[in-house]
Amino acid sequence: MIRLGMLFIFILLLLPFQLNGAKEKDKFSCTKTELVTKSCVLKILDYTLRLTPEKILISNGVFRKIKDMPLKGEQVEWIRVNTFRADKRVFVELLIWGLPIGEANVQSLYWTVSVLDGVKLNFLLYELVQKRRLIIGEDGKTSILYDPLSAFGIKVNKKGKLNWHVKNRKGSF
């Protein structure tokens, strides 16, 4: 009986820490398993982003918003999904293979960058960075032929602006 009472007191002492405890750790990118299953939850600052094959659900703890994925569906392939902070803003970066197009089954790899403004997700960049084609041989074996990957990336300059580049195209936001 005494042990049960002590356990009850112990639980009561810990309860306020569970309710008002430290925030969950930030999670900036999706794991390989989450990329394959196309189901991922990211946390950065006060934002929680839940990504599904069709939608992005954004919450800042008070308000929520639902936005369509730029490339949606179960057939697309997620390569990289991550968030980052720069210039006091939160950005979401997606690298996704689109659906095969045409008789040649050509797929395009798209790089998108968007910024969170409250719970609004504003797409800033939607660029093609690579193509690939599925080749089925006479013996039934399949192989994939890749075009060269275009150089692409984002850097923060000294003024806090973000400079992006894809091949020979450049810009900033």
Summary of the structure (lengths in Angstrom):
residues: 173
radius of gyration: 21.7
end to end distance: 65.5
largest distance: 77.9
contacts: 442
relative contact order: 0.11
helix: 14%
strand: 52%
